[in-house]
Amino acid sequence: MAVSDFPSPRGTGVAFVTGAGGFIGSAAAAAFGRAGWSVTALGHARRWADVGPELAPPALWIEGDVNGERLAAALGAQGRPEVVFHAAGGGSVGASLADPEADRARTVGSLVQTLAFLGAHAPEARLIYPSSAAVYGEAADGAIPETLPAAPVSPYGRHKLEAERLIAQAANGGLDAVIIRLFSVYGPGLRKQLLWDLGRRLLAAPAQVELGGRGDEARDFLFIDDAVRMIGLAAGLEQRTGSMIVNAAAGRAVTVRQVAEALRAALHVDSSIRFSGEVREGDPQSLVADVRRAQTLGFGPQVALEDGMARLARWLSSLKAGAAA
């Protein structure tokens, strides 16, 4: 992602990124840093190599769960942030099904702490919150607009929706926030979910790989660079937004079977892929975005699925080569 795709700092030039050790958080921290922001990163499990060897370390790294004490330490060291990208929280439907209470604590608990900090110490800062298409639940087939009533079917989706509602309440009191409902974000650095699991299994070159579901489930895949580009647009909006909600996706329906076959082809393996037919609780049949609101903000995906799969395949192959060495 080029520096020109991300806004330059305006005032203090300070950006806080929570959940900065995760897939999207680390990519966002990298983009802020490349664009000249002074980045304070909060979170666990730093994996800076996954977002590019050219990345300079953040101005400040604070290890641990996001809470008022750690946010206050960041404030004391770096000053008031202009932007807070709050990526801390639960990261998957599967983990939320296994332990709903822990998922809620990560997602809602960390947000409550962040909102309290902003209200007390940085009321002018813009909060950018990565929510999820999971808030829509079992939406009807076709493109889903932001105006569709939310009806999540998994704990993960319910906790994301609870977080959105807390942000909306804070916006009524003056908070400036952009909620980005991300669809199926993928790319180098994502060490969980379908493509990570499938890629590692395919690299072992078995005769056949079996996946859950039917394979005809429709999803809207967005490469990580494009997801971060949407974050940059949100950070650069001139007007205060209240609690704007915007979908971030490619706006293109792709079946799970199609994306699995695209990764298989990119890895140049001959394994066949079959589906068990068993659908996991919390997995809707179709999650495809209406992206017209994002387009009005200047967003359009720049990485085609085929190119994104090629880049993902190279990264997965490099990990296998490194492990073999």
N, C-alpha and C positions, 0 to 999 in steps of 0.2 A: 504494500500500500504506500503510495507516494505521500510525502509531507503535504503537498498541495491539496490533497483530499481531506485534510483535517484543519480545523480553524487554528489560527495562531492565537496565543493568549492576548487578552485585552487589558486587564488591570494588573492584579497581583501575579497572574500567570501560574497560580497554584491549582492543581487538580488532585483530589483525593480519589483513589480507586480502591474500593473494598473488594474482597474476593479476588485479589490480584494474583493469587497463585493458581487460579483456575483457568479454564480454556478461554472463555470470553474476557474475563477480567485481565488476564495477562496480555491478551492481544490489544485490548483497549489501552492499558497502561503503556504498551509499546508505542501505540499511535500517538498518544498525548506527548510522550517523551520526544518522539521524532519531530513533532511539530513545534517544539520549543517550550512546552509546559514544564514546570517544576512538579514532578509527580511524587506524591506520597502514596505508597502502596501498603495496604493492610491485608493480612490474610495468612494463609498457610501454603506450604509445598510449592516453593518457587520453581518454575520450570522455564526460565528465560530462553533456554536454547530452542524451545519449541516455537518461539515467535520470531526467531531470527538472530543469527550470530552478531549482527551489527548493533543490536540493542544495548544502549548504555544502561547501567543499573539505575533504578529510580533514585531521586534525590534523597528519599528516606524510605526505609522498609521497616514496618512494624509487624512483628510476628504475633499471631494469635487470633482468637475470635474478635469480631468487631464489637466493641462496647464503648461506653462513654469515656472511660479512662484512656483507652488507646486513641480515640478520636481527639481527646483533649491534648494528649501528648503530641499528636500530629499538628494540632493548632499551635501549640507552644513552640514547636520547632520550625514550622513552615509559614505560619500565618493563616489568615482566613482563605479558604478555597473559593474560587469562582465557580467551579464545577465539582460535583461529587457524583461519580459513577458507582452506584451501589450494586455490585455483582455478587456480594456475599449471600449465601442462602443455599437451600436444597437444589440439587442438580439433575434429578431424574425422577420419572414416574416410578420406576422399579424400586428405588431406594425409599420413596415415600410410602409405597405399599408395604415394604418390609418393616418400616418404623415411622409411622405417621407423626408421632409426638416429636421425635428428633427432627424430622423434616420441618415441622412447624416452628420449632425452636430456632433452627438455622435461618429460615426464611423470614418469619414474622418477628421473631425476637431481635434479630440483628437490625431489621428495619426500624423497629420502635426506638432502639438506641440511637440510630442515625437521625431519625426525625427529631428526637429530643435535642440532639447536638445541634442540628441546623437551626432549630427554633431559638435556642439559647445563644449560639455563638456565630452563626453564619446565615442570618435570615435572607440575605441577598443572593446566596449561592443557588445555582440551578442543580436540582437533583435529576439525574438520568437513571431510570430504573429498567433493567431488562426483565420484562415479564415473559409470558409464554403463550403460545397458541393453545396450550392445554386449558386455559380459562374458558375456551369456547365449548369444550366437551364434545358431545355427539352432535355436532353441527350438521345441517343438511348438506347434501352434495352441492358442489359449486363453490365459487369464491366467497369467502367470509369477510364481511365488512366489520369495521370496529363498532358499529352501532348494533350488531347482533347481541341480544341479551346473553350474558355469560351463564354457562351451565356446566361447570367442570365435573368430570366423572372420576377423577383421581385425587388423592390427598395433595399431590404436588400442584395440580391445577387449583384446588380450593385454597391452598395457602398462598399461591400467587395472586389469586383474586382478592383474598383478605388483605394482602399487602397493597394492592392497587387501591382498595377502598380506604385504607389508612392514609395513603398519599393524597387521595381526593379530599379527605377531611382536613388534612394539613394545608392543602391548597386553598381551602375556604378561609383559612387564617393567614394567607399570604405567601405560602410556599410556591416557588416556581419549579415545575416538574414536567418532565417528558417521560411517559411510560411507553416503552418499545415492546410490543408483543412479537417476540421472535418466533419464527416457525422452525424448521429443521435445519439448524446451523451445523455445519460440518467442516472438516479441514484438518491439516496438520496440527497436532497438539491435543486433539480430543481423544482421551484415553478411556472412553467408556461408550456405551450405547452400541447400536447396530453395526455401524461401519467399522469401528475399532475391533469389535468381536469378530465380525466376518473377515476383515482383512487379515488378522492374525491366523485365523483358521485356514484361510485360502493359501497363505504363504507356506503352510505345511504341505501343500499340494495333495490333499486327500482325493480319493475318487469322487466323493460326494460330500456336500455340506448341507445339513438340515437346519432351517430356520423356523421359528414359530410364526404363527399367523397363516394367512392364505396367500400372501404375495400381491394381492390386488388392492391392498390398502393404499390410498392416495395421500401423498405428502408433498410439501413445498420446500425443496432443499435450497439453502442459501449458504454460499461459501463464506468462511470466516472473514475474509477481507471485506466482503460486501456488508456483512453485519456490522463491522467496525465503521465502515463508511456511514452507515445510518446513525451510529453513535456520534460521529463527527458532525453530521448535519444537525443533530439535536443540540449538541454543544454550541454550535455556531449561530443558532437562531437569534435574531436581534431582539425580537419582541418577547416580553414575558408571556409564558404559555399557560399559566394556571396548572392544570393537570392534563395536558394533551395526551391522547392515546393514539398510537400509530402502529400499524402492522409493518413488520420488516420481513420480507420474503421475496422470492423471485416472481411470484404470481403465476407459477406454472405447476400443474399437477403432474407428478411422477409417481408411478407405483413403486412399492418396495421391491418388487421383482425386478423392475427396470433399473433401479439404482444398484441393487445387488449385482446384476449382470454387468453394469457399467464398471463397477469396481473390479469384478473378476477379469474383465477384458483389460483394464488398465494395469492389472498385476501380471498379465500374460500367463495365467494358469488355466488348465483345462478342466478343473473340477466342475462337476455339475452341482446345481443348487436346487434344492427342493424345499417345500414348505409343509409343515406338519398339519396345518389346518386348525390348530389350537390357538385361539385368540386370547391374549392376556387381558385381564381386567384393567380398565383404564386406558385402553388403546382404541381411539375412535377409528371408524372406517375411513374418514376423509378429513384432512386438515389442509386446506388450500386457501391462500389469502387473496382478498381484494386489496390491491396495492395502490389504488388511486390516491388515497390521502398521502402516502409516502411520495408518490410522484409529484404532487403539488409542492413538496418540500425540496424537490430536485433529486430524489432518489431513483436510481435505476441500477439493477445488478450488472456488474461488469465481468463477472467470471461465469462462463458457461459451465453447465454440469460436466461436460466431457473434460474440460480443462481442469476443473476442480478435482475430478476423480483422478486425473493424471498426477496432479500435485500431491494428493493424498496418498496415492500408490507409491510415489517416490519416497515420501516420508516413511511410510510403513516399511518399505524395503530397506531403507537406511537403518532403521531400528533393528531389523533382523540381521543385517550385515554387521552392525556394531556388536550385537549380542554374540554372533558367531565368532567375531574376532576376539 
